[in-house]
Amino acid sequence: MNGKTNPIYNVNLAPFIQRLSAYYCIYNESSNCRGNFNLTMEGWLNITESETRAFCDGGCLQHTHDVLQCVWYVLDDFKFENGATIKNINDTINIGCEKGFNGTTIVDKSDATKLGGMTIYALIFLALFYM
């Protein structure tokens, strides 16, 4: 086995090798996933609402989770070219499979939680201020 066919084999090596291994993880394609269903270095899953069931029920969901797990094993702080983290992509596909994809959005639950909490505090402050 070599690092190209088994990227996890390269764990704990030099940063360049870790990044190369992450690349091999991402481009490990599955016959279950076609073109736009495959994750790329750009971090883009171009899945529309009408394609949601095909992605989530057709084997691509599991393949994408496996790819992300492989990337995490070799380089846990990996960021895609669009700035998305492994967690962002996992959150995006989990929410997309639950509520439907739109082909454009990457979910960052940590920012959404922070924004939601800040919005509530702002509304409480405004309510108290105007009483």
GROMACS elastic network, one bead per residue, 0.5 to 0.9 nm:
[ bonds ]
;  ai    aj funct       b0    kb
    1     4     6  0.82536   500
    1     5     6  0.66819   500
    1     6     6  0.64665   500
    1     9     6  0.80442   500
    2     5     6  0.58106   500
    2     6     6  0.59451   500
    2     7     6  0.75460   500
    2     9     6  0.70588   500
    2    10     6  0.84198   500
    3     8     6  0.70633   500
    3     9     6  0.56013   500
    3    10     6  0.57803   500
    3    20     6  0.88612   500
    3    21     6  0.66804   500
    3    24     6  0.79068   500
    4     7     6  0.55773   500
    4     9     6  0.88607   500
    4    20     6  0.87292   500
    4    21     6  0.71446   500
    4    24     6  0.58125   500
    4    25     6  0.82953   500
    4    28     6  0.88751   500
    5     9     6  0.89615   500
    5    24     6  0.76472   500
    5    25     6  0.87186   500
    5    28     6  0.80519   500
    6     9     6  0.56837   500
    6    10     6  0.80467   500
    6    21     6  0.85141   500
    6    24     6  0.82342   500
    6    25     6  0.81563   500
    7    10     6  0.57486   500
    7    11     6  0.77749   500
    7    18     6  0.86922   500
    7    20     6  0.84263   500
    7    22     6  0.71531   500
    7    23     6  0.86410   500
    7    24     6  0.60833   500
    7    25     6  0.60455   500
    7    70     6  0.73687   500
    7    71     6  0.84656   500
    7    74     6  0.74086   500
    8    11     6  0.55804   500
    8    21     6  0.71742   500
    8    22     6  0.87518   500
    8    25     6  0.82420   500
    8    70     6  0.64580   500
    8    71     6  0.82595   500
    8    73     6  0.65168   500
    8    74     6  0.59513   500
    9    21     6  0.85436   500
    9    74     6  0.85201   500
   10    13     6  0.60802   500
   10    14     6  0.89944   500
   10    17     6  0.69245   500
   10    18     6  0.66943   500
   10    21     6  0.65154   500
   10    74     6  0.69035   500
   11    14     6  0.88694   500
   11    17     6  0.84327   500
   11    18     6  0.66228   500
   11    21     6  0.81041   500
   11    73     6  0.69237   500
   11    75     6  0.78592   500
   12    15     6  0.83613   500
   12    17     6  0.87783   500
   12    18     6  0.72716   500
   12    74     6  0.71567   500
   12    75     6  0.85926   500
   13    16     6  0.81257   500
   13    17     6  0.60684   500
   13    18     6  0.62313   500
   13    74     6  0.87485   500
   14    17     6  0.53246   500
   14    18     6  0.62762   500
   14    19     6  0.87808   500
   15    19     6  0.61605   500
   15    20     6  0.85118   500
   15    75     6  0.83888   500
   16    19     6  0.51641   500
   16    20     6  0.61262   500
   16    21     6  0.85366   500
   17    21     6  0.59715   500
   17    22     6  0.85307   500
   17    74     6  0.89404   500
   18    21     6  0.50080   500
   18    22     6  0.62362   500
   18    23     6  0.86810   500
   18    71     6  0.89076   500
   18    74     6  0.55682   500
   18    75     6  0.58393   500
   19    22     6  0.50069   500
   19    23     6  0.62985   500
   19    24     6  0.87274   500
   19    71     6  0.88303   500
   19    74     6  0.77739   500
   19    75     6  0.68641   500
   19    78     6  0.80036   500
   20    24     6  0.63350   500
   20    25     6  0.87116   500
   21    25     6  0.62031   500
   21    26     6  0.86976   500
   21    70     6  0.87620   500
   21    71     6  0.75437   500
   21    74     6  0.64694   500
   21    75     6  0.82073   500
   22    26     6  0.62609   500
   22    27     6  0.86877   500
   22    67     6  0.88945   500
   22    68     6  0.89942   500
   22    70     6  0.73234   500
   22    72     6  0.80499   500
   22    73     6  0.87063   500
   22    74     6  0.62679   500
   22    75     6  0.66738   500
   22    78     6  0.79265   500
   23    26     6  0.51938   500
   23    27     6  0.62256   500
   23    28     6  0.85799   500
   23    40     6  0.87960   500
   23    41     6  0.71851   500
   23    71     6  0.80057   500
   24    27     6  0.52432   500
   24    28     6  0.60446   500
   24    71     6  0.86824   500
   25    28     6  0.53045   500
   25    29     6  0.86892   500
   25    66     6  0.88083   500
   25    67     6  0.56644   500
   25    68     6  0.78328   500
   25    69     6  0.88666   500
   25    70     6  0.58460   500
   25    71     6  0.58828   500
   25    74     6  0.88471   500
   26    29     6  0.76549   500
   26    38     6  0.83681   500
   26    39     6  0.64725   500
   26    40     6  0.62120   500
   26    41     6  0.69213   500
   26    64     6  0.86763   500
   26    67     6  0.58247   500
   26    68     6  0.76366   500
   26    70     6  0.82609   500
   26    71     6  0.72343   500
   27    38     6  0.82878   500
   27    39     6  0.78648   500
   27    40     6  0.71001   500
   27    41     6  0.84319   500
   27    67     6  0.85311   500
   28    67     6  0.74860   500
   29    32     6  0.85358   500
   29    33     6  0.74273   500
   29    34     6  0.88324   500
   29    38     6  0.72296   500
   29    63     6  0.84037   500
   29    67     6  0.89789   500
   30    33     6  0.56163   500
   30    34     6  0.80959   500
   30    38     6  0.84035   500
   30    59     6  0.88542   500
   30    60     6  0.79845   500
   30    63     6  0.69758   500
   31    34     6  0.71995   500
   32    58     6  0.67160   500
   32    59     6  0.55471   500
   32    60     6  0.60037   500
   32    63     6  0.79350   500
   33    36     6  0.82332   500
   33    37     6  0.56785   500
   33    38     6  0.61941   500
   33    55     6  0.76948   500
   33    58     6  0.78206   500
   33    59     6  0.70617   500
   33    60     6  0.52101   500
   33    61     6  0.89093   500
   33    63     6  0.78819   500
   34    37     6  0.55569   500
   34    38     6  0.65788   500
   34    60     6  0.85152   500
   35    38     6  0.58932   500
   36    39     6  0.77387   500
   36    44     6  0.86427   500
   36    45     6  0.66516   500
   36    46     6  0.55281   500
   36    47     6  0.68259   500
   37    45     6  0.62042   500
   37    46     6  0.67001   500
   37    47     6  0.65264   500
   37    55     6  0.67409   500
   37    60     6  0.68515   500
   37    61     6  0.89514   500
   37    64     6  0.86869   500
   38    44     6  0.85495   500
   38    45     6  0.68712   500
   38    46     6  0.85947   500
   38    60     6  0.77150   500
   38    63     6  0.87571   500
   38    64     6  0.73683   500
   39    42     6  0.79970   500
   39    43     6  0.63079   500
   39    44     6  0.61852   500
   39    45     6  0.57591   500
   39    46     6  0.87235   500
   39    64     6  0.68508   500
   39    67     6  0.82098   500
   40    43     6  0.54402   500
   40    44     6  0.61385   500
   40    45     6  0.76969   500
   40    80     6  0.83117   500
   41    44     6  0.76901   500
   41    79     6  0.88535   500
   41    80     6  0.56021   500
   41    81     6  0.61151   500
   41    82     6  0.85354   500
   42    45     6  0.89330   500
   42    80     6  0.55308   500
   42    82     6  0.56399   500
   42    83     6  0.84916   500
   42    84     6  0.87252   500
   43    79     6  0.83176   500
   43    80     6  0.50091   500
   43    81     6  0.63031   500
   43    82     6  0.59912   500
   43    83     6  0.78370   500
   43    84     6  0.63988   500
   43    85     6  0.84141   500
   43    86     6  0.89934   500
   43    89     6  0.74103   500
   43   106     6  0.87650   500
   44    47     6  0.89481   500
   44    80     6  0.86377   500
   44    81     6  0.89912   500
   44    82     6  0.77935   500
   44    84     6  0.89933   500
   44    89     6  0.86381   500
   44   103     6  0.87661   500
   44   104     6  0.83100   500
   44   106     6  0.81585   500
   45    89     6  0.85105   500
   45    93     6  0.85169   500
   45   103     6  0.69945   500
   45   104     6  0.80939   500
   45   105     6  0.89634   500
   45   106     6  0.85956   500
   46   101     6  0.86221   500
   46   102     6  0.82088   500
   46   104     6  0.68229   500
   47    50     6  0.81589   500
   47    51     6  0.59973   500
   47    52     6  0.66590   500
   47    55     6  0.77514   500
   47    96     6  0.88734   500
   47   101     6  0.59711   500
   47   102     6  0.66206   500
   47   104     6  0.80431   500
   48    51     6  0.52423   500
   48    52     6  0.64472   500
   48   100     6  0.78565   500
   48   101     6  0.53326   500
   48   104     6  0.82261   500
   49    52     6  0.52707   500
   49    53     6  0.84023   500
   49    96     6  0.84817   500
   49    99     6  0.89308   500
   49   100     6  0.52629   500
   49   102     6  0.52221   500
   49   103     6  0.72559   500
   50    53     6  0.74340   500
   50    54     6  0.83693   500
   50   100     6  0.81912   500
   50   101     6  0.81669   500
   50   102     6  0.87433   500
   51    54     6  0.53529   500
   51    55     6  0.62813   500
   51    56     6  0.86701   500
   51   100     6  0.86437   500
   51   101     6  0.78976   500
   52    55     6  0.52971   500
   52    56     6  0.60496   500
   52    57     6  0.83324   500
   52    96     6  0.72212   500
   52    97     6  0.63052   500
   52    99     6  0.88914   500
   52   100     6  0.57567   500
   52   101     6  0.59963   500
   52   102     6  0.88222   500
   53    56     6  0.50971   500
   53    57     6  0.55524   500
   53    58     6  0.74798   500
   53    97     6  0.73723   500
   53   100     6  0.83245   500
   54    57     6  0.55423   500
   54    58     6  0.51897   500
   54    59     6  0.83443   500
   54    60     6  0.81135   500
   55    58     6  0.54794   500
   55    59     6  0.68942   500
   55    60     6  0.52359   500
   55    61     6  0.60274   500
   55    97     6  0.80792   500
   56    59     6  0.67814   500
   56    60     6  0.63100   500
   56    62     6  0.80436   500
   56    93     6  0.84330   500
   56    96     6  0.86182   500
   56    97     6  0.57659   500
   57    60     6  0.74613   500
   57    61     6  0.71912   500
   57    62     6  0.89745   500
   57    97     6  0.88869   500
   58    61     6  0.74253   500
   58    62     6  0.87957   500
   59    62     6  0.55495   500
   59    63     6  0.62710   500
   59    64     6  0.87113   500
   60    64     6  0.58984   500
   60    65     6  0.84345   500
   61    64     6  0.52175   500
   61    65     6  0.62495   500
   61    66     6  0.86356   500
   61    93     6  0.74706   500
   61    94     6  0.87278   500
   61    97     6  0.84042   500
   62    65     6  0.50699   500
   62    66     6  0.61264   500
   62    67     6  0.86122   500
   63    66     6  0.50020   500
   63    67     6  0.61692   500
   63    68     6  0.86561   500
   64    68     6  0.61566   500
   64    69     6  0.85149   500
   64    90     6  0.86192   500
   64    93     6  0.86337   500
   65    68     6  0.51091   500
   65    69     6  0.60889   500
   65    70     6  0.85625   500
   65    90     6  0.71746   500
   65    93     6  0.87949   500
   66    69     6  0.50540   500
   66    70     6  0.61303   500
   66    71     6  0.86394   500
   67    70     6  0.50737   500
   67    71     6  0.62389   500
   67    72     6  0.86199   500
   68    71     6  0.50308   500
   68    72     6  0.61013   500
   68    73     6  0.86007   500
   68    86     6  0.62895   500
   68    87     6  0.87997   500
   68    89     6  0.81781   500
   68    90     6  0.76677   500
   69    73     6  0.61566   500
   69    74     6  0.88121   500
   69    76     6  0.89910   500
   69    86     6  0.84094   500
   70    73     6  0.51233   500
   70    74     6  0.65218   500
   70    75     6  0.86005   500
   71    74     6  0.53703   500
   71    75     6  0.58337   500
   71    76     6  0.68670   500
   71    78     6  0.73036   500
   71    86     6  0.79562   500
   72    75     6  0.51705   500
   72    77     6  0.72952   500
   72    78     6  0.71835   500
   72    86     6  0.71394   500
   73    76     6  0.61087   500
   74    78     6  0.88158   500
   75    78     6  0.54680   500
   76    86     6  0.79341   500
   77    85     6  0.73745   500
   77    86     6  0.78436   500
   78    84     6  0.87336   500
   78    85     6  0.63606   500
   78    86     6  0.68444   500
   79    82     6  0.78170   500
   79    83     6  0.55487   500
   79    84     6  0.56286   500
   79    86     6  0.70157   500
   80    83     6  0.52504   500
   80    84     6  0.53037   500
   80    85     6  0.63651   500
   80    86     6  0.80405   500
   81    84     6  0.73360   500
   82    85     6  0.89767   500
   84    87     6  0.79378   500
   84    88     6  0.56459   500
   84    89     6  0.66933   500
   84   106     6  0.74174   500
   84   107     6  0.87417   500
   84   108     6  0.82299   500
   85    88     6  0.50240   500
   85    89     6  0.64561   500
   85    90     6  0.86444   500
   85   108     6  0.88694   500
   86    89     6  0.52953   500
   86    90     6  0.61951   500
   86    91     6  0.86152   500
   87    91     6  0.59883   500
   87    92     6  0.84018   500
   87   108     6  0.80672   500
   87   109     6  0.88695   500
   88    91     6  0.51467   500
   88    92     6  0.60344   500
   88    93     6  0.87043   500
   88   106     6  0.66959   500
   88   107     6  0.56966   500
   88   108     6  0.52624   500
   88   109     6  0.73675   500
   88   110     6  0.89093   500
   89    93     6  0.62098   500
   89    94     6  0.85241   500
   89   106     6  0.68111   500
   89   107     6  0.71976   500
   89   108     6  0.84374   500
   90    93     6  0.53636   500
   90    94     6  0.61161   500
   90    95     6  0.85626   500
   90   107     6  0.87587   500
   91    94     6  0.51405   500
   91    95     6  0.60116   500
   91    96     6  0.82025   500
   91   106     6  0.83277   500
   91   107     6  0.61415   500
   91   108     6  0.71866   500
   91   109     6  0.70392   500
   92    95     6  0.53304   500
   92    96     6  0.57340   500
   92    97     6  0.84391   500
   92   101     6  0.83600   500
   92   105     6  0.77146   500
   92   106     6  0.56715   500
   92   108     6  0.77149   500
   92   109     6  0.87922   500
   93    97     6  0.59321   500
   93    98     6  0.83999   500
   93   101     6  0.79955   500
   93   106     6  0.88348   500
   93   107     6  0.86443   500
   94    97     6  0.53367   500
   94    98     6  0.62796   500
   94    99     6  0.86644   500
   95    99     6  0.58139   500
   95   100     6  0.72697   500
   95   101     6  0.79794   500
   95   107     6  0.81055   500
   96    99     6  0.52797   500
   96   102     6  0.79466   500
   97   100     6  0.55283   500
   97   101     6  0.70221   500
   98   101     6  0.87773   500
  101   104     6  0.80171   500
  101   105     6  0.78613   500
  102   105     6  0.66009   500
  107   110     6  0.89281   500
  107   111     6  0.87860   500
  107   112     6  0.82917   500
  108   111     6  0.55684   500
  108   112     6  0.63650   500
  108   113     6  0.87552   500
  109   113     6  0.59609   500
  109   114     6  0.84588   500
  110   113     6  0.51808   500
  110   114     6  0.62106   500
  110   115     6  0.85882   500
  111   114     6  0.50086   500
  111   115     6  0.59731   500
  111   116     6  0.83947   500
  112   115     6  0.50662   500
  112   116     6  0.59509   500
  112   117     6  0.84913   500
  113   116     6  0.50477   500
  113   117     6  0.60960   500
  113   118     6  0.84856   500
  114   117     6  0.52024   500
  114   118     6  0.60607   500
  114   119     6  0.84702   500
  115   118     6  0.50826   500
  115   119     6  0.59503   500
  115   120     6  0.86032   500
  116   119     6  0.51202   500
  116   120     6  0.63331   500
  116   121     6  0.87990   500
  117   120     6  0.52383   500
  117   121     6  0.63895   500
  117   122     6  0.86435   500
  118   121     6  0.51347   500
  118   122     6  0.60592   500
  118   123     6  0.86012   500
  119   122     6  0.50183   500
  119   123     6  0.61635   500
  119   124     6  0.86251   500
  120   123     6  0.51342   500
  120   124     6  0.62061   500
  120   125     6  0.85894   500
  121   124     6  0.50598   500
  121   125     6  0.60793   500
  121   126     6  0.85524   500
  122   125     6  0.50707   500
  122   126     6  0.61357   500
  122   127     6  0.85487   500
  123   126     6  0.50516   500
  123   127     6  0.60256   500
  123   128     6  0.85555   500
  124   127     6  0.50564   500
  124   128     6  0.61564   500
  124   129     6  0.84298   500
  125   128     6  0.51929   500
  125   129     6  0.59247   500
  125   130     6  0.85987   500
  126   130     6  0.60920   500
  126   131     6  0.85762   500
  127   130     6  0.54529   500
  127   131     6  0.63039   500
  128   131     6  0.53138   500
